[in-house]
Amino acid sequence: MKPLQILFFLALLIIPAVATECNATITFNTPGQYISIMGSGKVANSSCIYDKIADTTIVSGNATDPLINYPINSNVSYFNIENGTVYLNESNYTRRVYINITGGTNATISNAAVMGWNFTGSKPADNLSYRPYIFANKSLSIHNSTLSHLGMEHWPGTTSDQYGLNMQFYPGDIINTTFTDVYRIWLYGSLISSEQVIDNVFSEIPYIKLQNNNFSNFSGNRLDNSTINILRSNNQTLHGTFLIGHTPQSLT
Amino acid sequence: MIQINNYERDFTVSNNTIDGMNTTNVSIYVFSDSGDIYNGNVTDNTISNIYIDGIQYHATNATTPPTQIYDQWLLRNTLTRVGLKPLNGDGVYVYGNGGNLSRFHIRDNNITNTDGDCICIRDKERFLTYRNSE
């Protein structure tokens, strides 16, 4: 086969992938009271959640900047938040609001913002008992984005924290992203992972924990009133951080 | 604060710039109370404006056997205005606290304008070497 023919066939393989963007099954699970995104090999993004859930009590705003009022559970193969702002409405006593990336999902947050939001007060979420959060136990990469006003200090009636960003076992790379007022970040690897955390700004983050990672690189980051904690890991590099101020001495 | 905790090995903390803004925490804190820490490089960092220690290594006897921190290289760091009054911390504080510290190499660090000690070493330390320019 000639090179041009090879290119042609490669193009045929690529074009359907683009054309089938947002082909996941997106529904509201009424018994579970959450937004379900499913489909092996399928793709979803934040815009199509707005497009496919025709109930403004669940998702409102617009396709580029949706306001999410219920939890999102994704086990679709590719889940992307791109080129817009996803507002996660503040939780209440009966309902937490979060993004849960699980199952076979590979997820990205790219050129976007995810913000905890107090819809009633038209302001960023500021109640540490009710703020939304992001949990991923499958790969999540975050590039050129902003995450803010996430994470709850304790769910009412419990003593458990909910980290604003909690990436377990398969943490991806975090590059050129700003984190503001996120109540704790936890990147927990599987000792085979080697994520890159490069050129980010962490502002007012009381606890950034990197745990069980190998050969990870935490470089070129700026920490304002934030603490980075590295434990149970091998071959970590922490280089070129610009750190101003401190949070209270952190936990182990 | 940059904190290195239990079971950590083969780590590098280098070329970081830390301005504590006159707060009361350690800037680089290598702490073990449940798992040994070894093979660490803390090099070429710049630390300023801290009321207590600029850099602290701290093992403990919280477990049996006590924890160990060993094979540590602390090289070419620049510390100024650390360990300030009234808290009077130290530039570098290496503290056994019932645990074991061994094979530390503390060399060519520049520590100035501290109200405590430039380098303070306490308890159960072995095989420590110094060659500094304080």
Contacts between the chains, C-beta under 8 A, distances in Angstrom:
chain1	res1	chain2	res2	distance
A	227	B	1	4.3
A	227	B	2	7.7
A	227	B	3	6.3
A	228	B	1	7.4
A	228	B	2	5.4
A	228	B	3	6.8
A	229	B	3	4.4
A	229	B	5	6.1
A	230	B	2	7.9
A	230	B	3	7.1
A	230	B	4	5.3
A	230	B	5	6.8
A	230	B	8	6.1
A	230	B	11	6.7
A	231	B	4	7.3
A	231	B	5	3.5
A	231	B	6	5.4
A	231	B	7	6.4
A	231	B	8	5.7
A	232	B	5	7.6
A	232	B	6	6.5
A	232	B	7	4.3
A	232	B	8	6.8
A	232	B	35	7.1
A	233	B	7	7.8
A	233	B	8	5.9
A	233	B	9	8.0
A	233	B	11	7.4
A	234	B	9	5.6
A	234	B	10	5.4
A	235	B	9	7.9
A	235	B	10	4.5
A	235	B	11	7.3
A	236	B	8	7.2
A	236	B	10	7.5
A	236	B	11	4.5
A	236	B	12	7.2
A	237	B	11	7.5
A	237	B	12	4.8
A	237	B	14	7.7
A	238	B	2	6.4
A	238	B	11	7.2
A	238	B	12	6.8
A	238	B	13	4.8
A	238	B	14	7.5
A	238	B	16	6.9
A	239	B	12	6.9
A	239	B	13	7.8
A	239	B	14	5.1
A	239	B	15	5.5
A	239	B	16	7.2
A	240	B	14	7.8
A	240	B	15	5.0
A	240	B	16	6.6
A	241	B	2	6.9
A	241	B	16	4.2
A	241	B	17	7.3
A	241	B	18	7.6
A	242	B	16	7.5
A	242	B	17	5.0
A	243	B	1	7.8
A	243	B	2	6.9
A	243	B	16	6.5
A	243	B	17	6.9
A	243	B	18	4.4
A	243	B	19	7.2
A	243	B	27	7.5
A	244	B	18	7.9
A	244	B	19	5.1
A	244	B	21	6.0
A	245	B	19	7.5
A	245	B	20	6.9
A	245	B	21	4.3
A	245	B	23	5.9
A	246	B	1	5.2
A	246	B	20	5.9
A	246	B	21	7.6
A	246	B	23	4.4
A	246	B	24	7.6
A	246	B	25	4.1
A	246	B	27	7.7
A	247	B	1	6.9
A	247	B	25	7.7
A	248	B	25	7.2
A	249	B	1	6.9
A	249	B	25	5.5
A	249	B	26	7.5
A	249	B	29	7.7
A	250	B	1	6.7
A	250	B	3	6.0
A	252	B	3	8.0
A	252	B	5	4.9
A	252	B	6	6.4
A	252	B	31	6.9
A	252	B	33	6.7
A	252	B	34	7.7
